[in-house]
Amino acid sequence: MKKFLLTILISAGLTPAFANLDIVWPVPNDGFLEAKPYEAYIQPHPHEDGIESGLFGCVRNNRTSLHKGIDIRATQFDRMEESLDPIHSILQGKIRYINRIPRLSNYGRYIVIEHTETSPSLLSVYSHLRSIPEDLKRGQIVRKGQFIGILGRSTSKRSIAKRNAYLHFEVGFQLSNQFAAWHKNLKPAPAVSNQHENWHPGNLIGLDFLELLTYLSKRENASVKDYLFSRPLATSIKVQTRNIPDFVRRHPELLAKPMSEGQVSGWQINFTGSGIPYAWKALSQDEISSLGPNNMKVVFHDEKVLGAYPCNNLVATNWKGEAIPGSWARHVIDLLLDIKNP
């Protein structure tokens, strides 16, 4: 069990910070805490070139796929060369979901824990586990640093070599608590049914954990909200709807300003380059009148920020050469607000 204490990135000259958010590093491999090169702790994807394929971002399939977490390599093995590294919860939290059946998910055995002491609250996701203690149950409170499983190589789609065992680790948010119903009603029907209720990996959106830790380590008393609001703005989209998503009810910290119930005629939603919706602003009828017959409109986009995440397709171009919401933005808006705009 390794704590994210004052030692983090000392060699990079970073100043110790957030005493009120003492995060436990989830695995024994503490290369990041010791400011070692990525090769010391990141497990690259076996079918990709470069160590970057184990990092967060558009690092897979020739930059066409978003990797929502980081892959931390194993350090301890038994006589059969199976991994032995213990996994610990990074903060105190509540277990929201456990999948114990590897064949049901590409994440293999995985655990989702919600941490309400951050602002906004965060989810941590621990995937490809070799085993999960039988006494861990959904709804249970786990302590910061509590043992929650053994690092492994469980998955549904491909085999992971023994010596390539790793923890796929994500930190982020659940998009919608109505995902199961939304997924069930998709047309055409998905090829694979949802076995994970509202905790399907497709309903989890990740942020760059290493970047978050680096940001917090530089700023005393900084919060997760401060980090998100400091990210470069990729695009801002106006949406016409009176719906209020459960996402902003669960994360009011991500509102740009408090909303007035009953006075919402639309939303202006900012997106980070990695696709996280933040700085939500409730719009009046006058503020959405310029949308005309359209449900959505791109009101700002930054080509440089978008270019850093080419896999997300937050913004596309129509036949007139005008910026329009891309496939990921439409997906998020439809999921959160039940708004479809072909």
Residue pairs with C-beta under 8 A, 6 or more apart in sequence:
1 24
1 25
1 86
1 88
1 145
2 24
2 25
2 27
2 28
2 30
2 33
3 22
3 23
3 24
3 25
3 145
4 22
4 23
4 24
4 25
4 33
4 213
4 217
5 16
5 22
6 16
7 33
7 34
8 14
8 16
8 32
8 33
8 35
8 213
8 217
9 35
9 214
9 217
10 35
11 35
12 35
14 214
14 217
14 218
15 217
15 218
15 220
16 217
17 216
17 217
17 218
17 219
17 220
17 221
17 222
18 216
18 217
18 219
18 220
18 221
18 222
20 221
21 91
21 117
21 118
21 216
22 144
23 90
23 91
23 213
24 88
24 89
24 90
24 91
24 144
24 145
25 32
25 33
25 88
25 90
26 72
26 87
26 88
26 89
26 90
26 124
26 126
26 167
26 169
27 72
27 75
27 85
27 86
27 87
27 88
27 151
27 167
27 169
28 75
28 76
28 85
28 86
29 40
29 41
29 72
29 73
29 74
29 75
29 85
30 41
31 37
31 40
31 41
31 42
32 41
32 210
32 213
34 40
38 51
38 52
38 54
38 55
39 51
41 72
41 73
42 51
42 54
42 55
42 70
42 71
42 72
42 73
43 54
43 71
43 72
43 73
43 74
43 164
43 166
44 50
44 51
44 52
44 53
44 54
44 71
45 53
45 54
45 60
45 71
46 160
46 161
46 164
48 59
48 60
48 61
52 59
53 59
53 60
53 67
54 67
54 70
54 71
54 73
54 166
55 67
55 70
55 210
56 67
56 68
56 69
56 70
56 206
56 207
56 208
56 209
56 210
56 211
56 274
57 66
57 67
57 208
57 274
57 309
58 64
58 65
58 66
58 67
58 308
58 309
58 310
58 311
58 312
59 65
59 67
60 66
60 67
60 311
61 311
63 310
63 311
64 310
64 311
65 311
66 274
66 275
66 309
66 311
66 312
68 170
68 172
68 201
68 204
68 205
68 206
69 125
69 127
69 168
69 169
69 170
69 171
69 206
69 209
70 168
70 169
70 209
70 210
71 166
71 167
71 168
71 169
72 151
72 166
72 167
72 169
73 164
73 165
73 166
74 83
74 84
74 85
74 151
74 163
74 165
74 166
74 167
75 85
76 83
76 84
76 85
77 83
77 84
77 162
77 163
78 84
80 162
81 162
81 163
82 130
82 152
82 162
82 165
83 130
83 150
83 151
83 152
83 153
83 162
83 165
84 150
84 151
85 150
85 151
85 165
85 167
86 147
86 149
86 150
86 151
87 126
87 129
87 147
87 148
87 149
87 150
87 151
87 167
88 145
88 146
88 147
88 148
89 113
89 124
89 142
89 143
89 144
89 145
89 146
89 148
90 115
90 124
90 144
90 171
91 115
91 117
91 118
91 124
91 144
92 115
92 117
92 141
92 142
92 143
92 144
93 113
93 114
93 115
93 116
93 124
93 141
93 142
94 113
94 114
94 116
94 139
94 140
94 141
94 142
95 111
95 112
95 113
95 136
95 137
95 138
95 139
95 140
95 141
95 142
96 112
96 113
96 114
96 123
96 138
96 199
97 110
97 111
97 112
97 138
97 196
97 197
97 199
98 110
98 111
98 112
98 132
98 136
98 137
98 138
99 105
99 107
99 108
99 109
99 110
99 111
99 195
99 196
99 199
100 109
100 132
101 109
102 108
102 109
102 154
102 155
102 156
103 156
104 156
104 195
104 196
105 155
105 156
105 195
105 196
105 201
106 155
106 156
106 157
106 201
107 125
107 127
107 128
107 155
107 168
107 201
108 127
108 128
108 129
108 152
108 153
108 154
108 155
108 156
109 127
109 128
109 129
109 130
109 131
109 132
109 149
109 152
109 154
110 125
110 126
110 127
110 128
110 129
110 201
111 125
111 126
111 129
111 132
111 136
111 148
111 149
112 123
112 124
112 125
112 199
112 204
113 123
113 124
113 125
113 126
113 142
113 148
114 121
114 122
114 123
115 121
115 122
115 123
115 124
118 223
118 224
119 223
119 224
119 225
119 253
120 173
120 224
120 225
120 250
120 251
120 252
120 253
120 254
121 250
121 251
122 171
122 172
122 173
122 224
123 170
123 171
123 172
123 173
123 174
123 204
124 169
124 170
124 171
125 168
125 169
125 170
125 171
125 172
125 201
125 204
125 206
126 148
126 149
126 167
126 169
127 167
127 168
127 169
127 170
128 151
128 152
128 153
128 154
128 155
128 160
128 165
128 166
128 167
128 168
129 149
129 150
129 151
129 152
129 154
129 167
130 149
130 150
130 151
130 152
130 153
130 154
130 165
131 149
131 150
131 152
132 148
132 149
133 147
133 148
133 149
136 142
136 148
136 149
142 148
151 165
151 166
151 167
152 165
153 159
153 160
153 161
153 162
153 164
153 165
153 166
160 166
169 209
170 204
170 206
170 209
171 206
171 207
171 209
171 212
172 204
172 205
172 206
172 207
172 276
173 204
173 205
173 247
173 251
173 276
174 198
174 199
174 203
174 204
174 205
174 250
175 203
175 204
175 205
175 247
175 332
175 335
175 336
176 182
176 198
176 203
176 245
176 246
176 247
176 335
176 336
177 198
177 246
177 250
178 198
178 246
179 194
179 197
179 198
179 200
179 202
179 203
179 335
180 194
180 197
180 198
180 200
182 335
182 338
183 190
183 194
183 200
183 202
184 194
194 200
203 335
205 275
205 276
206 274
207 227
207 228
207 272
207 274
207 276
208 274
211 227
212 224
212 227
215 222
215 226
215 227
215 230
216 222
216 227
219 226
225 253
225 254
228 254
228 272
228 276
228 278
229 278
229 279
231 272
231 273
231 276
231 278
232 272
232 273
232 302
232 305
233 270
233 271
233 272
233 300
233 302
233 305
234 271
234 272
234 273
234 301
234 302
234 305
234 306
234 309
234 312
234 314
234 315
235 270
235 271
235 298
235 300
235 301
235 302
235 306
235 314
235 315
235 323
235 329
236 268
236 269
236 270
236 271
236 298
236 299
236 300
236 301
237 268
237 269
237 271
237 296
237 297
237 298
237 299
237 325
237 329
237 333
238 266
238 267
238 268
238 283
238 287
238 288
238 291
238 296
238 297
238 299
239 266
239 267
239 268
239 269
239 295
239 296
239 333
239 337
239 339
240 265
240 266
240 288
240 291
240 294
240 295
240 296
240 339
241 265
241 266
241 267
241 295
241 337
241 338
241 339
242 264
242 265
242 266
243 337
243 338
243 339
244 259
244 261
244 264
245 336
245 337
247 254
247 277
247 336
248 254
248 255
248 259
248 280
252 258
254 277
254 278
254 279
254 280
255 279
255 280
255 281
255 282
256 268
256 270
256 279
256 280
256 281
257 281
257 282
259 282
260 282
263 282
263 284
264 282
264 283
265 283
265 284
265 285
265 287
265 288
266 282
266 283
266 287
266 288
266 291
267 280
267 281
267 282
267 283
267 337
268 280
268 281
268 283
268 287
268 299
269 277
269 279
269 280
269 281
269 333
270 277
270 278
270 279
270 280
271 277
271 278
271 314
271 329
271 332
272 278
273 305
273 306
273 308
273 309
273 312
273 314
274 309
274 312
275 309
275 312
275 314
275 328
275 329
275 332
277 332
277 336
290 297
291 297
294 341
295 339
295 340
295 341
296 324
296 325
296 329
296 330
296 333
296 339
296 341
298 315
298 323
298 324
298 325
301 314
301 315
301 323
306 312
306 314
306 315
312 326
312 328
313 326
313 327
313 328
313 329
314 325
314 326
314 328
314 329
315 323
315 324
315 325
315 326
315 329
316 323
316 324
316 325
316 326
316 327
317 323
317 324
318 324
325 333
325 341
330 340
330 341
333 339
333 341
334 340
